[in-house]
Amino acid sequence: REYAYNGSRSSMSDDAGAAAARKRLLHDAATYYDVGAIIASESRVPVLFRAGAKGLGPAGADLRPGSKADLPLWLALPLVQRAEQATTTGAGSGASCTIEQPKEYSSKVRSSLTVDPTLDMGNKPFFYDVGFTVAAVRGDTGLGMTLSDVLIKRHGEVLAQAKSMGCDNDPTWYTSTLTATERTLFDAAYQANVEFDLWRNQKLYTQQPSSFVV
């Protein structure tokens, strides 16, 4: 591809930057009204304040340097990003606050999930959403890889369970052990399997055409 704008080679990077900005805007627009994303952003993560903070302690108290506070993701992320920007631009001597590793993603938890990925996760509906976000912010590639491996393993189990359950079975006992992401996957696979069984047994006489068929 040739870039003719004043013969500048920066056009390629400008195009890449514009494409990244458009992608970010589309992602933000898609998640802005996502109820699941909104609820997930309320999940609390530990934040370490190296320089202290005003009004972020219990009952609006100030935090002393070196204090920790559990803050919702929607508040913790912009605080950390602003601190990183200040460090990058030279406005600060170091990151004034950082997200610490939540106990839900400790080495013990990771080991348990690696050994037995079928553990009950019903009390952690946004385990993956928060985990991948924390891994990205902290640069924790180990956590990201563990979450990916666990999700892949549990993905296969979820599909197998959805396929094995007939339309007369109540899947609540199983879905109550899944995260929100896994529950969405199970519901889609289970519904498809139920409709196929009904059609095969001639209880469902009309099969809806795909939305991709013109």
C-alpha positions as CSV (number, residue, x, y, z in Angstrom):
1,R,0.0,0.0,0.0
2,E,1.3,3.5,-0.9
3,Y,0.8,6.6,1.4
4,A,0.9,9.7,-0.7
5,Y,0.1,12.3,2.0
6,N,3.1,14.6,1.7
7,G,5.2,11.5,1.3
8,S,5.0,11.0,5.1
9,R,5.6,7.5,6.5
10,S,3.5,8.3,9.6
11,S,0.3,7.8,7.7
12,M,0.5,4.0,8.3
13,S,0.7,4.5,12.1
14,D,-2.0,7.2,11.9
15,D,-4.3,4.7,10.1
16,A,-3.5,2.0,12.7
17,G,-4.2,4.4,15.5
18,A,-7.5,5.5,14.0
19,A,-8.5,1.9,13.5
20,A,-7.7,1.1,17.2
21,A,-9.7,4.1,18.3
22,R,-12.7,3.0,16.3
23,K,-12.4,-0.5,17.6
24,R,-12.3,0.9,21.2
25,L,-15.3,3.1,20.6
26,L,-17.3,0.2,19.2
27,H,-16.4,-1.9,22.1
28,D,-17.4,0.8,24.6
29,A,-20.7,1.3,22.8
30,A,-21.4,-2.4,22.8
31,T,-20.7,-2.8,26.6
32,Y,-22.2,0.5,27.7
33,Y,-25.8,-0.9,27.9
34,D,-24.7,-4.5,28.7
35,V,-26.3,-5.3,32.0
36,G,-23.8,-8.0,32.7
37,A,-20.9,-5.7,32.1
38,I,-22.4,-3.1,34.4
39,I,-22.8,-5.6,37.2
40,A,-19.3,-7.0,36.6
41,S,-17.9,-3.5,36.9
42,E,-19.3,-3.4,40.5
43,S,-16.9,-6.2,41.5
44,R,-14.4,-4.9,44.1
45,V,-10.6,-5.3,43.7
46,P,-7.9,-4.3,46.2
47,V,-6.1,-1.1,45.3
48,L,-2.8,0.0,46.9
49,F,-2.4,3.8,47.3
50,R,1.3,4.6,47.5
51,A,0.7,8.3,47.8
52,G,-2.6,8.2,49.7
53,A,-6.0,9.4,48.5
54,K,-8.8,11.7,49.6
55,G,-12.2,10.5,50.4
56,L,-11.8,6.9,49.3
57,G,-11.6,5.3,52.7
58,P,-14.4,3.9,54.9
59,A,-17.2,6.5,55.3
60,G,-15.3,8.8,52.9
61,A,-12.2,9.0,55.1
62,D,-8.8,9.9,53.6
63,L,-6.3,7.1,52.9
64,R,-2.7,7.4,54.1
65,P,0.2,6.5,51.9
66,G,0.6,2.7,51.7
67,S,-3.1,2.1,52.5
68,K,-5.2,-0.4,50.6
69,A,-8.9,-0.2,49.8
70,D,-11.4,-2.4,48.0
71,L,-12.9,-0.4,45.2
72,P,-15.3,-1.3,42.4
73,L,-13.7,-1.9,39.0
74,W,-15.4,1.1,37.5
75,L,-13.6,3.3,39.9
76,A,-10.3,1.4,40.3
77,L,-9.5,1.2,36.5
78,P,-9.6,5.0,35.7
79,L,-7.6,5.7,38.9
80,V,-4.9,3.3,37.9
81,Q,-4.9,4.4,34.3
82,R,-4.6,8.0,35.3
83,A,-1.7,7.1,37.6
84,E,0.1,5.3,34.8
85,Q,-0.4,8.2,32.4
86,A,1.1,10.6,34.9
87,T,4.1,8.3,35.2
88,T,4.5,8.1,31.5
89,T,4.3,11.8,30.9
90,G,6.7,12.5,33.8
91,A,4.1,14.2,35.9
92,G,4.7,11.6,38.7
93,S,7.7,9.8,40.0
94,G,5.9,6.4,40.1
95,A,2.5,4.8,39.9
96,S,0.6,6.4,42.8
97,C,-1.9,3.4,42.9
98,T,-2.0,-0.1,41.5
99,I,-4.5,-2.9,41.5
100,E,-3.3,-5.8,43.7
101,Q,-4.1,-9.4,43.1
102,P,-7.6,-10.3,44.4
103,K,-7.7,-13.4,46.7
104,E,-10.1,-15.0,44.2
105,Y,-7.2,-15.4,41.8
106,S,-4.5,-16.5,44.3
107,S,-2.0,-19.3,43.4
108,K,-4.0,-21.7,45.6
109,V,-7.2,-21.0,43.6
110,R,-5.4,-21.3,40.3
111,S,-3.9,-24.6,41.3
112,S,-7.3,-25.9,42.4
113,L,-9.0,-25.0,39.1
114,T,-6.1,-26.5,37.1
115,V,-6.4,-29.8,39.0
116,D,-10.3,-29.8,39.0
117,P,-11.8,-27.4,36.5
118,T,-15.3,-28.7,37.4
119,L,-15.4,-26.8,40.7
120,D,-18.6,-25.0,41.7
121,M,-18.3,-21.4,40.4
122,G,-21.9,-20.3,41.0
123,N,-20.8,-17.8,43.7
124,K,-18.4,-16.2,41.2
125,P,-20.6,-15.2,38.3
126,F,-18.1,-12.7,36.8
127,F,-14.9,-14.7,37.5
128,Y,-13.6,-14.5,33.9
129,D,-14.7,-10.9,33.3
130,V,-12.9,-9.6,36.3
131,G,-10.0,-12.0,36.1
132,F,-9.1,-11.1,32.5
133,T,-9.4,-7.4,33.3
134,V,-7.1,-7.7,36.3
135,A,-4.6,-9.8,34.4
136,A,-4.5,-7.2,31.6
137,V,-4.1,-4.2,34.0
138,R,-1.4,-6.0,36.1
139,G,0.4,-7.5,33.1
140,D,-0.1,-10.9,34.7
141,T,0.2,-13.3,31.7
142,G,0.2,-16.3,34.1
143,L,-3.3,-15.4,35.3
144,G,-4.5,-14.8,31.8
145,M,-3.2,-18.2,30.6
146,T,-4.7,-20.0,33.6
147,L,-8.1,-18.4,33.0
148,S,-8.0,-19.3,29.3
149,D,-7.1,-23.0,30.1
150,V,-9.8,-23.3,32.7
151,L,-12.4,-21.7,30.4
152,I,-11.5,-24.1,27.5
153,K,-11.8,-27.1,29.8
154,R,-15.0,-26.1,31.4
155,H,-16.4,-25.1,27.9
156,G,-16.2,-28.7,26.8
157,E,-17.9,-29.9,30.0
158,V,-20.7,-27.3,29.6
159,L,-21.4,-28.4,26.1
160,A,-21.4,-32.1,27.1
161,Q,-23.9,-31.5,29.9
162,A,-26.1,-29.4,27.7
163,K,-26.2,-32.2,25.1
164,S,-26.9,-35.0,27.7
165,M,-29.9,-33.3,29.3
166,G,-33.2,-33.9,27.7
167,C,-36.1,-31.4,27.5
168,D,-37.8,-33.1,30.5
169,N,-34.8,-32.5,32.8
170,D,-34.4,-29.4,34.9
171,P,-30.8,-28.1,34.4
172,T,-31.0,-25.7,37.4
173,W,-28.9,-28.0,39.5
174,Y,-26.0,-27.7,37.0
175,T,-26.4,-24.1,35.9
176,S,-26.2,-23.0,39.5
177,T,-22.6,-24.1,39.5
178,L,-21.6,-22.0,36.4
179,T,-20.3,-18.5,35.9
180,A,-22.4,-16.0,33.9
181,T,-20.3,-16.6,30.8
182,E,-20.7,-20.4,31.1
183,R,-24.4,-20.1,31.8
184,T,-25.0,-18.1,28.6
185,L,-23.1,-20.8,26.7
186,F,-25.1,-23.6,28.4
187,D,-28.5,-22.0,27.7
188,A,-27.7,-21.6,24.0
189,A,-26.5,-25.2,23.6
190,Y,-29.3,-26.6,25.8
191,Q,-32.1,-24.8,23.9
192,A,-30.7,-25.9,20.6
193,N,-30.6,-29.5,21.8
194,V,-34.2,-29.3,23.1
195,E,-35.5,-27.9,19.9
196,F,-33.7,-30.6,17.9
197,D,-35.2,-33.3,20.1
198,L,-38.7,-31.9,19.6
199,W,-38.2,-31.7,15.9
200,R,-36.8,-35.2,15.7
201,N,-39.7,-36.6,17.7
202,Q,-42.2,-34.7,15.5
203,K,-43.3,-32.5,18.4
204,L,-42.0,-29.4,16.7
205,Y,-43.3,-29.4,13.2
206,T,-41.8,-26.1,12.0
207,Q,-38.1,-25.5,12.0
208,Q,-37.2,-21.8,11.9
209,P,-34.9,-20.9,9.1
210,S,-31.5,-19.4,9.9
211,S,-31.3,-15.6,9.9
212,F,-28.4,-16.0,7.5
213,V,-30.6,-17.6,4.8
214,V,-31.8,-15.1,2.2
